[in-house]
Structures are given as structure tokens and as C-alpha cells.
Amino acid sequence: MRSNDPGAGCALCRDAEPLSFDFSYAFQPIVDVDTRRVFAHEALVRGVSGESARSVLTGVTADNRYAFDQACREKAIAIAARLGLRSHLSINFLPNAVYRPEVCIRSTLQAARRHGFPVERIIFETVEGEQVSDGKWLAEILNQYKRIGFMTAIDDFGAGFAGLNLLADFQPDMVKLDMALIRSIDQSPARRAIVAGVVSMCGQLDIDVIAEGIETANEARCLRDLGVHLMQGYWFGKPRFESSTHEREIAWSD
């Protein structure tokens, strides 16, 4: 729960003990099937030897989540810069770990400058499924990030707590459709109708749609026919530990 004291969260980041665990990242491509380019890589937290995200997240507590969120942003940028990443970089963040957006973002901006990674190629992605008690506060965070120059995305759209109410308060640069809507969409008229409706709505709001969780060529072709051109999933590339994916390695749908 966000504190009423705007300095409380800042103190938790500034004065917190160093994290008792280390972590790293794997990177999964988000591709543009129209241009056949890698549009972005999503940074996915892993253990230092490639262990699962769960092995890291079990160490995150109410006492260290603020410091962990800051460390995640900085480390994702540092590794992406080391890899010479030329695509966008999508970083997940914890909205409940943000107390004052303009302050909490400072270390991220410093990391981007330090490593020479362009701010305009960073996407901040929040999971709609994380319950945020104050939707307008989440919109305020995202608005602040957008004003600074970052791109913004809502993950798992359609599966969480905010949904259409969030879009009424804030229009991100993109939404990522929940993979439950994508699974076997080529065989489901209901899923196709829902996705077509979301694509139409987002088009009117100038929001790009990303379909994630794609595992077959038929799913990819169906989504392209529905007007989706940004896609992510094992069909195009699995997460690679401390490594990126090149266009020539992508299994395109046709």
C-alpha cells in the first residue's frame, strides 16, 4: 500500500540495506511481422546462472521491494547496453513500489545516461494483473514516465484489475494482450472477435497492440490478419540469458 508520506518510499530506496541476493536477465524478442524486424526485447528477471524468475522473486519482500524495483531497472539497462542492444528495451516495473514518480525515476535516468542507452528506446511495462488500489495513481505514474520520454505498455491486458477503466484515464503507447486470449486463436471465433474489438478500439486511441504467448505459425498468421503486427512468443524466440535475438534467427510465420 502506498504511504501518505511522499518521502517514505524514497527513504526505503535510499536507506535500505543492500539486497541479500543477486540476479540477472534473459531477453525475449518482440517482433514486427510487417517489417520483419525485432522491435524490442523484454527483460525477464533470472538468477545469476539463468535460474527461474521464481528463484529471484521469492527473495522480494515488503521491506526490499522498493530497492529491488530500482535495481531491476538499472541492471536491465546495464546489460542491454553491454549487449549493444539496438532495439527497444522493455522493463517491467512494480507500480506499488513507486511513491513519487519524478523521484523514483531518477536512478533510471542516471543509468541510461551512464550506459549511453537512449531514453526513447526504453519501454516501461506494468502488469495489469497486479492489483493497484488506486487506478488514477497508476495513470499518474505512467503519465509522468511518458512526459519524461519513456514509452509505456500495459501487460496482460484483459486479465487484470484495471482494464478499460485504466484506458479511460491513460492511453499507453501499447497494450500486450493476455496470452489466454491468444492461445489457439486460429481455432476460436470468440477469441478472434474479442481481439478484433481490442485492435479496433486501440486503433482509435492511437495505441499499438502486442500479442504475446504465440506458439504456432497459425496463431501468428491469424493475428496478422486481425491487424496485429507486433508479436512475442516462443514461435519467434525464447528468452535468452544475457543475450539478444537477431532478425535472421526469427522463425517468421510465412
Contacts in CASP RR format, 6 or more apart in sequence:
PFRMAT RR
TARGET T0000
AUTHOR 0000-0000-0000
METHOD contacts of the structure
MODEL  1
MRSNDPGAGCALCRDAEPLSFDFSYAFQPIVDVDTRRVFAHEALVRGVSG
ESARSVLTGVTADNRYAFDQACREKAIAIAARLGLRSHLSINFLPNAVYR
PEVCIRSTLQAARRHGFPVERIIFETVEGEQVSDGKWLAEILNQYKRIGF
MTAIDDFGAGFAGLNLLADFQPDMVKLDMALIRSIDQSPARRAIVAGVVS
MCGQLDIDVIAEGIETANEARCLRDLGVHLMQGYWFGKPRFESSTHEREI
AWSD
1 96 0 8 1.000
1 133 0 8 1.000
2 96 0 8 1.000
2 99 0 8 1.000
2 133 0 8 1.000
2 134 0 8 1.000
2 137 0 8 1.000
3 9 0 8 1.000
3 99 0 8 1.000
6 99 0 8 1.000
6 100 0 8 1.000
7 99 0 8 1.000
7 100 0 8 1.000
8 99 0 8 1.000
9 66 0 8 1.000
9 99 0 8 1.000
9 100 0 8 1.000
10 99 0 8 1.000
10 100 0 8 1.000
10 103 0 8 1.000
10 104 0 8 1.000
12 63 0 8 1.000
12 66 0 8 1.000
12 67 0 8 1.000
13 66 0 8 1.000
13 67 0 8 1.000
13 70 0 8 1.000
13 104 0 8 1.000
13 107 0 8 1.000
16 63 0 8 1.000
16 64 0 8 1.000
16 66 0 8 1.000
16 67 0 8 1.000
17 64 0 8 1.000
19 64 0 8 1.000
19 67 0 8 1.000
19 68 0 8 1.000
19 71 0 8 1.000
20 59 0 8 1.000
20 64 0 8 1.000
21 56 0 8 1.000
21 59 0 8 1.000
22 47 0 8 1.000
22 48 0 8 1.000
23 45 0 8 1.000
23 46 0 8 1.000
23 47 0 8 1.000
23 48 0 8 1.000
23 56 0 8 1.000
23 72 0 8 1.000
23 75 0 8 1.000
24 45 0 8 1.000
24 46 0 8 1.000
24 47 0 8 1.000
24 48 0 8 1.000
24 50 0 8 1.000
24 75 0 8 1.000
24 79 0 8 1.000
24 241 0 8 1.000
24 242 0 8 1.000
25 43 0 8 1.000
25 44 0 8 1.000
25 45 0 8 1.000
25 46 0 8 1.000
25 75 0 8 1.000
25 76 0 8 1.000
25 79 0 8 1.000
25 241 0 8 1.000
25 242 0 8 1.000
26 43 0 8 1.000
26 44 0 8 1.000
26 46 0 8 1.000
26 50 0 8 1.000
26 239 0 8 1.000
26 240 0 8 1.000
26 241 0 8 1.000
26 242 0 8 1.000
26 243 0 8 1.000
27 41 0 8 1.000
27 42 0 8 1.000
27 43 0 8 1.000
27 44 0 8 1.000
27 79 0 8 1.000
27 80 0 8 1.000
27 83 0 8 1.000
27 85 0 8 1.000
27 239 0 8 1.000
27 240 0 8 1.000
27 242 0 8 1.000
27 243 0 8 1.000
27 244 0 8 1.000
27 245 0 8 1.000
28 41 0 8 1.000
28 42 0 8 1.000
28 44 0 8 1.000
28 232 0 8 1.000
28 233 0 8 1.000
28 237 0 8 1.000
28 238 0 8 1.000
28 239 0 8 1.000
28 240 0 8 1.000
28 245 0 8 1.000
29 38 0 8 1.000
29 40 0 8 1.000
29 41 0 8 1.000
29 87 0 8 1.000
29 232 0 8 1.000
29 236 0 8 1.000
29 237 0 8 1.000
29 244 0 8 1.000
29 245 0 8 1.000
29 250 0 8 1.000
30 38 0 8 1.000
30 39 0 8 1.000
30 40 0 8 1.000
30 41 0 8 1.000
30 42 0 8 1.000
30 87 0 8 1.000
30 88 0 8 1.000
30 90 0 8 1.000
30 210 0 8 1.000
30 212 0 8 1.000
30 230 0 8 1.000
30 231 0 8 1.000
30 232 0 8 1.000
31 37 0 8 1.000
31 38 0 8 1.000
31 39 0 8 1.000
31 230 0 8 1.000
31 231 0 8 1.000
31 232 0 8 1.000
31 236 0 8 1.000
31 250 0 8 1.000
32 38 0 8 1.000
32 39 0 8 1.000
32 229 0 8 1.000
32 230 0 8 1.000
33 220 0 8 1.000
33 224 0 8 1.000
33 229 0 8 1.000
33 230 0 8 1.000
33 231 0 8 1.000
33 252 0 8 1.000
33 253 0 8 1.000
34 229 0 8 1.000
36 247 0 8 1.000
36 250 0 8 1.000
36 252 0 8 1.000
37 87 0 8 1.000
37 247 0 8 1.000
38 87 0 8 1.000
38 244 0 8 1.000
38 245 0 8 1.000
38 246 0 8 1.000
38 247 0 8 1.000
38 250 0 8 1.000
39 87 0 8 1.000
39 88 0 8 1.000
39 230 0 8 1.000
40 87 0 8 1.000
40 88 0 8 1.000
40 89 0 8 1.000
40 90 0 8 1.000
40 123 0 8 1.000
41 80 0 8 1.000
41 85 0 8 1.000
41 87 0 8 1.000
41 88 0 8 1.000
41 89 0 8 1.000
41 90 0 8 1.000
41 244 0 8 1.000
41 245 0 8 1.000
42 90 0 8 1.000
42 92 0 8 1.000
42 125 0 8 1.000
42 232 0 8 1.000
42 239 0 8 1.000
43 76 0 8 1.000
43 79 0 8 1.000
43 80 0 8 1.000
43 89 0 8 1.000
43 90 0 8 1.000
43 91 0 8 1.000
43 92 0 8 1.000
44 53 0 8 1.000
44 92 0 8 1.000
44 239 0 8 1.000
45 53 0 8 1.000
45 56 0 8 1.000
45 57 0 8 1.000
45 72 0 8 1.000
45 92 0 8 1.000
46 52 0 8 1.000
46 53 0 8 1.000
46 56 0 8 1.000
46 239 0 8 1.000
46 241 0 8 1.000
47 55 0 8 1.000
47 56 0 8 1.000
50 241 0 8 1.000
60 68 0 8 1.000
65 94 0 8 1.000
65 96 0 8 1.000
65 97 0 8 1.000
66 97 0 8 1.000
66 99 0 8 1.000
68 94 0 8 1.000
68 97 0 8 1.000
69 93 0 8 1.000
69 94 0 8 1.000
69 97 0 8 1.000
69 98 0 8 1.000
69 104 0 8 1.000
70 104 0 8 1.000
70 107 0 8 1.000
70 108 0 8 1.000
72 91 0 8 1.000
72 92 0 8 1.000
72 93 0 8 1.000
73 91 0 8 1.000
73 93 0 8 1.000
73 107 0 8 1.000
73 108 0 8 1.000
73 111 0 8 1.000
74 107 0 8 1.000
74 108 0 8 1.000
74 111 0 8 1.000
76 89 0 8 1.000
76 91 0 8 1.000
77 89 0 8 1.000
77 91 0 8 1.000
77 108 0 8 1.000
77 111 0 8 1.000
77 112 0 8 1.000
77 115 0 8 1.000
77 117 0 8 1.000
77 122 0 8 1.000
78 111 0 8 1.000
78 115 0 8 1.000
79 242 0 8 1.000
80 89 0 8 1.000
80 115 0 8 1.000
80 117 0 8 1.000
81 115 0 8 1.000
81 116 0 8 1.000
81 117 0 8 1.000
82 115 0 8 1.000
83 242 0 8 1.000
83 243 0 8 1.000
83 244 0 8 1.000
84 244 0 8 1.000
85 117 0 8 1.000
85 244 0 8 1.000
87 121 0 8 1.000
87 244 0 8 1.000
88 121 0 8 1.000
88 122 0 8 1.000
88 123 0 8 1.000
88 151 0 8 1.000
89 117 0 8 1.000
89 121 0 8 1.000
89 122 0 8 1.000
89 123 0 8 1.000
90 123 0 8 1.000
90 125 0 8 1.000
90 153 0 8 1.000
91 122 0 8 1.000
91 123 0 8 1.000
91 124 0 8 1.000
91 125 0 8 1.000
92 125 0 8 1.000
92 126 0 8 1.000
92 127 0 8 1.000
92 155 0 8 1.000
93 124 0 8 1.000
93 125 0 8 1.000
93 126 0 8 1.000
94 126 0 8 1.000
94 130 0 8 1.000
95 126 0 8 1.000
95 130 0 8 1.000
95 132 0 8 1.000
95 137 0 8 1.000
95 138 0 8 1.000
95 141 0 8 1.000
96 130 0 8 1.000
96 132 0 8 1.000
97 104 0 8 1.000
98 104 0 8 1.000
98 141 0 8 1.000
101 140 0 8 1.000
101 141 0 8 1.000
101 144 0 8 1.000
101 145 0 8 1.000
102 144 0 8 1.000
105 144 0 8 1.000
105 145 0 8 1.000
105 148 0 8 1.000
108 122 0 8 1.000
109 119 0 8 1.000
109 148 0 8 1.000
111 117 0 8 1.000
112 118 0 8 1.000
112 119 0 8 1.000
112 122 0 8 1.000
119 148 0 8 1.000
119 149 0 8 1.000
119 150 0 8 1.000
120 149 0 8 1.000
120 150 0 8 1.000
120 151 0 8 1.000
122 150 0 8 1.000
122 151 0 8 1.000
123 150 0 8 1.000
123 151 0 8 1.000
123 152 0 8 1.000
123 153 0 8 1.000
123 173 0 8 1.000
123 174 0 8 1.000
124 142 0 8 1.000
124 145 0 8 1.000
124 150 0 8 1.000
124 151 0 8 1.000
124 152 0 8 1.000
124 153 0 8 1.000
125 152 0 8 1.000
125 153 0 8 1.000
125 154 0 8 1.000
125 155 0 8 1.000
125 176 0 8 1.000
126 138 0 8 1.000
126 142 0 8 1.000
126 152 0 8 1.000
126 153 0 8 1.000
126 154 0 8 1.000
126 155 0 8 1.000
127 155 0 8 1.000
127 156 0 8 1.000
128 154 0 8 1.000
128 155 0 8 1.000
128 156 0 8 1.000
128 157 0 8 1.000
128 158 0 8 1.000
128 159 0 8 1.000
128 160 0 8 1.000
128 161 0 8 1.000
128 162 0 8 1.000
128 163 0 8 1.000
128 166 0 8 1.000
129 155 0 8 1.000
129 156 0 8 1.000
129 159 0 8 1.000
129 160 0 8 1.000
129 161 0 8 1.000
129 162 0 8 1.000
130 161 0 8 1.000
131 161 0 8 1.000
132 138 0 8 1.000
132 161 0 8 1.000
132 162 0 8 1.000
135 162 0 8 1.000
135 165 0 8 1.000
135 166 0 8 1.000
135 169 0 8 1.000
136 169 0 8 1.000
138 162 0 8 1.000
138 166 0 8 1.000
138 170 0 8 1.000
139 166 0 8 1.000
139 169 0 8 1.000
139 170 0 8 1.000
142 152 0 8 1.000
142 170 0 8 1.000
142 172 0 8 1.000
143 170 0 8 1.000
145 152 0 8 1.000
146 152 0 8 1.000
146 172 0 8 1.000
146 173 0 8 1.000
151 173 0 8 1.000
151 174 0 8 1.000
152 172 0 8 1.000
152 173 0 8 1.000
152 174 0 8 1.000
153 172 0 8 1.000
153 173 0 8 1.000
153 174 0 8 1.000
153 175 0 8 1.000
153 176 0 8 1.000
153 210 0 8 1.000
154 162 0 8 1.000
154 163 0 8 1.000
154 166 0 8 1.000
154 172 0 8 1.000
154 174 0 8 1.000
154 175 0 8 1.000
154 176 0 8 1.000
155 176 0 8 1.000
155 212 0 8 1.000
156 176 0 8 1.000
156 178 0 8 1.000
156 179 0 8 1.000
157 163 0 8 1.000
157 175 0 8 1.000
157 176 0 8 1.000
157 177 0 8 1.000
157 178 0 8 1.000
157 198 0 8 1.000
158 177 0 8 1.000
158 178 0 8 1.000
158 181 0 8 1.000
159 178 0 8 1.000
159 180 0 8 1.000
160 178 0 8 1.000
167 175 0 8 1.000
167 205 0 8 1.000
167 207 0 8 1.000
171 205 0 8 1.000
171 206 0 8 1.000
171 207 0 8 1.000
172 207 0 8 1.000
173 207 0 8 1.000
173 208 0 8 1.000
174 207 0 8 1.000
174 208 0 8 1.000
174 209 0 8 1.000
174 210 0 8 1.000
174 230 0 8 1.000
175 198 0 8 1.000
175 202 0 8 1.000
175 207 0 8 1.000
175 208 0 8 1.000
175 209 0 8 1.000
175 210 0 8 1.000
176 209 0 8 1.000
176 210 0 8 1.000
176 211 0 8 1.000
176 212 0 8 1.000
176 232 0 8 1.000
177 195 0 8 1.000
177 198 0 8 1.000
177 209 0 8 1.000
177 210 0 8 1.000
177 211 0 8 1.000
177 212 0 8 1.000
177 228 0 8 1.000
179 212 0 8 1.000
179 213 0 8 1.000
181 191 0 8 1.000
181 194 0 8 1.000
181 195 0 8 1.000
182 191 0 8 1.000
182 195 0 8 1.000
182 211 0 8 1.000
182 212 0 8 1.000
182 213 0 8 1.000
182 214 0 8 1.000
182 219 0 8 1.000
182 223 0 8 1.000
183 191 0 8 1.000
183 213 0 8 1.000
183 215 0 8 1.000
183 219 0 8 1.000
184 191 0 8 1.000
184 219 0 8 1.000
185 191 0 8 1.000
185 192 0 8 1.000
185 195 0 8 1.000
185 219 0 8 1.000
185 222 0 8 1.000
185 223 0 8 1.000
186 216 0 8 1.000
186 218 0 8 1.000
186 219 0 8 1.000
186 221 0 8 1.000
186 222 0 8 1.000
192 222 0 8 1.000
192 226 0 8 1.000
195 211 0 8 1.000
195 223 0 8 1.000
195 226 0 8 1.000
195 228 0 8 1.000
196 226 0 8 1.000
198 209 0 8 1.000
199 209 0 8 1.000
199 226 0 8 1.000
199 227 0 8 1.000
199 228 0 8 1.000
202 208 0 8 1.000
202 209 0 8 1.000
208 230 0 8 1.000
209 227 0 8 1.000
209 228 0 8 1.000
209 230 0 8 1.000
210 228 0 8 1.000
210 230 0 8 1.000
210 231 0 8 1.000
210 232 0 8 1.000
211 223 0 8 1.000
211 228 0 8 1.000
211 230 0 8 1.000
211 231 0 8 1.000
211 232 0 8 1.000
212 231 0 8 1.000
212 232 0 8 1.000
212 233 0 8 1.000
213 232 0 8 1.000
213 233 0 8 1.000
213 234 0 8 1.000
214 220 0 8 1.000
214 223 0 8 1.000
214 231 0 8 1.000
214 232 0 8 1.000
214 233 0 8 1.000
214 234 0 8 1.000
214 235 0 8 1.000
214 236 0 8 1.000
215 233 0 8 1.000
215 234 0 8 1.000
215 235 0 8 1.000
216 235 0 8 1.000
217 235 0 8 1.000
217 251 0 8 1.000
217 253 0 8 1.000
217 254 0 8 1.000
219 235 0 8 1.000
220 231 0 8 1.000
220 235 0 8 1.000
220 236 0 8 1.000
220 253 0 8 1.000
221 253 0 8 1.000
221 254 0 8 1.000
223 231 0 8 1.000
224 253 0 8 1.000
235 251 0 8 1.000
235 253 0 8 1.000
236 250 0 8 1.000
236 251 0 8 1.000
236 252 0 8 1.000
237 245 0 8 1.000
237 249 0 8 1.000
237 250 0 8 1.000
237 251 0 8 1.000
END
